[in-house]
Amino acid sequence: MQATTPTTARREAIRAELEATRAGFHALLDSVSDADWKARSGNPAWTVGQLVYHLAWAQSFVRGELKSAMKGKGFNPPNFLINPLNELNTRFGAMRASRASIARAYDEATVRVLAELDALNDDDWPRSSTNYRVTRTVEEIFHIPAEHLAEHEPEIRQGLRGT
């Protein structure tokens, strides 16, 4: 039997969090009816469907942040560019997206993040970078999906019928 090391325990806790977050995302996506899709969310910038799309699209950024941290280089464009581009991408991307494509994008991004987790060496955990003006270690970056879902799920739920 193989002994559990602190690194193994850390890795398994993060894997469990990522899988729970993926399950939570799918449960949220499944709770959105067709009638709710174009309803205003609790976020004044986006509809419920746009916000669901935003969660899936943003999931693909986690791997890039991990790669930045491994190199110790960040990405910090000015907010006057990033915020409008984020809003436009979300609005226009959601127009072309379907429930199936959103679910697939989220799952594919999560698989890539899990592969990055599996590829980590013990000395990689404290590496960090500053992206979008927030400095995070490799370990902290792995928590972004759970944090992002926790941030936007209440806003999505505010737009659902009967809530």
C-alpha positions as CSV (number, residue, x, y, z in Angstrom):
1,M,0.0,0.0,0.0
2,Q,1.3,3.4,-0.9
3,A,1.7,6.0,1.8
4,T,-0.2,9.3,1.6
5,T,2.2,12.2,1.4
6,P,1.3,15.8,2.1
7,T,1.6,16.5,-1.7
8,T,-0.6,13.5,-2.5
9,A,-3.2,14.7,0.0
10,R,-3.1,18.3,-1.4
11,R,-3.4,17.0,-5.0
12,E,-6.4,14.8,-4.1
13,A,-8.1,17.6,-2.2
14,I,-7.8,19.8,-5.2
15,R,-8.9,17.1,-7.5
16,A,-12.0,16.5,-5.3
17,E,-12.7,20.3,-5.3
18,L,-12.4,20.5,-9.1
19,E,-14.7,17.5,-9.6
20,A,-17.2,18.9,-7.1
21,T,-17.1,22.3,-8.9
22,R,-17.7,20.6,-12.2
23,A,-20.7,18.7,-10.8
24,G,-22.0,22.0,-9.3
25,F,-21.6,23.7,-12.6
26,H,-23.6,20.9,-14.4
27,A,-26.3,21.0,-11.7
28,L,-26.6,24.7,-12.1
29,L,-26.7,24.4,-15.9
30,D,-29.4,21.8,-15.6
31,S,-31.5,24.0,-13.3
32,V,-31.7,26.8,-16.0
33,S,-34.9,26.3,-18.1
34,D,-35.2,27.6,-21.6
35,A,-37.5,30.4,-20.3
36,D,-34.7,31.4,-17.8
37,W,-32.0,31.5,-20.4
38,K,-32.6,35.1,-21.5
39,A,-33.8,36.4,-18.2
40,R,-31.8,39.0,-16.4
41,S,-29.4,37.6,-13.9
42,G,-28.4,39.2,-10.6
43,N,-25.4,40.6,-12.5
44,P,-26.7,43.7,-14.4
45,A,-24.3,43.1,-17.3
46,W,-25.5,39.7,-18.3
47,T,-28.5,37.4,-18.8
48,V,-28.6,34.0,-17.1
49,G,-27.4,32.3,-20.2
50,Q,-24.6,34.7,-20.8
51,L,-23.4,34.2,-17.2
52,V,-23.5,30.4,-17.6
53,Y,-21.5,30.8,-20.8
54,H,-19.0,33.1,-19.0
55,L,-18.4,30.5,-16.4
56,A,-17.5,27.9,-19.0
57,W,-15.4,30.3,-21.1
58,A,-13.5,31.5,-18.1
59,Q,-12.7,27.9,-17.1
60,S,-10.3,27.7,-20.0
61,F,-8.2,30.5,-18.6
62,V,-7.2,28.5,-15.5
63,R,-4.7,26.5,-17.5
64,G,-3.1,29.7,-18.9
65,E,-2.8,31.1,-15.4
66,L,-1.0,27.9,-14.3
67,K,1.4,28.1,-17.2
68,S,2.1,31.7,-16.3
69,A,2.8,30.8,-12.7
70,M,5.2,28.0,-13.8
71,K,7.1,30.6,-15.8
72,G,6.8,33.4,-13.2
73,K,5.3,35.7,-15.8
74,G,1.9,37.4,-15.6
75,F,-0.6,38.9,-17.9
76,N,-1.9,42.3,-16.9
77,P,-3.5,44.3,-19.6
78,P,-5.3,47.5,-18.6
79,N,-8.8,47.1,-17.2
80,F,-10.2,49.6,-19.7
81,L,-9.5,46.9,-22.3
82,I,-10.2,43.7,-20.3
83,N,-13.6,44.6,-18.9
84,P,-15.3,45.6,-22.1
85,L,-13.7,42.7,-24.0
86,N,-14.9,40.3,-21.3
87,E,-18.4,41.7,-21.6
88,L,-18.4,41.6,-25.4
89,N,-17.0,38.1,-25.6
90,T,-19.6,36.9,-23.2
91,R,-22.5,38.5,-25.0
92,F,-21.4,37.4,-28.5
93,G,-20.0,34.0,-27.4
94,A,-23.3,33.1,-25.7
95,M,-25.2,33.8,-28.9
96,R,-23.4,31.0,-30.7
97,A,-23.3,28.6,-27.7
98,S,-25.7,25.9,-26.9
99,R,-26.2,24.0,-23.6
100,A,-24.3,21.1,-25.0
101,S,-21.4,23.3,-26.3
102,I,-21.2,25.1,-22.9
103,A,-21.2,21.8,-21.0
104,R,-18.5,20.4,-23.3
105,A,-16.3,23.5,-23.1
106,Y,-16.5,23.4,-19.3
107,D,-15.6,19.7,-19.1
108,E,-12.8,19.9,-21.6
109,A,-11.2,22.8,-19.7
110,T,-11.6,20.9,-16.4
111,V,-9.8,17.9,-18.0
112,R,-6.9,20.1,-19.0
113,V,-6.7,21.6,-15.5
114,L,-6.7,18.1,-14.0
115,A,-3.9,17.2,-16.4
116,E,-1.9,20.2,-15.1
117,L,-2.5,19.0,-11.6
118,D,-1.2,15.5,-12.4
119,A,1.9,17.0,-14.1
120,L,3.0,19.1,-11.1
121,N,6.3,18.4,-9.3
122,D,6.6,19.0,-5.5
123,D,8.6,22.2,-6.0
124,D,6.0,23.7,-8.3
125,W,3.4,24.5,-5.6
126,P,4.8,27.8,-4.4
127,R,5.4,29.2,-7.9
128,S,3.3,32.3,-8.7
129,S,2.4,35.0,-11.1
130,T,0.3,38.1,-11.2
131,N,-2.6,37.9,-13.7
132,Y,-5.2,40.6,-14.1
133,R,-3.6,42.3,-11.1
134,V,-4.0,39.4,-8.7
135,T,-1.0,37.4,-7.5
136,R,-1.7,33.7,-6.9
137,T,0.5,30.6,-6.2
138,V,0.0,27.5,-8.3
139,E,-2.1,26.1,-5.5
140,E,-4.3,29.1,-5.3
141,I,-4.9,29.1,-9.0
142,F,-6.4,25.6,-8.7
143,H,-9.1,27.1,-6.5
144,I,-10.2,29.7,-9.1
145,P,-13.0,27.5,-10.6
146,A,-14.7,26.9,-7.2
147,E,-14.3,30.6,-6.3
148,H,-15.7,31.7,-9.7
149,L,-18.7,29.4,-9.4
150,A,-19.4,30.6,-5.9
151,E,-19.2,34.2,-7.2
152,H,-21.7,33.8,-10.0
153,E,-24.0,31.0,-9.0
154,P,-26.1,33.3,-6.7
155,E,-26.4,35.8,-9.6
156,I,-27.6,33.1,-11.9
157,R,-30.1,31.8,-9.4
158,Q,-31.5,35.3,-9.0
159,G,-32.6,35.2,-12.6
160,L,-34.3,31.8,-12.4
161,R,-38.1,31.6,-12.4
162,G,-39.5,31.1,-8.9
163,T,-36.5,32.3,-7.0
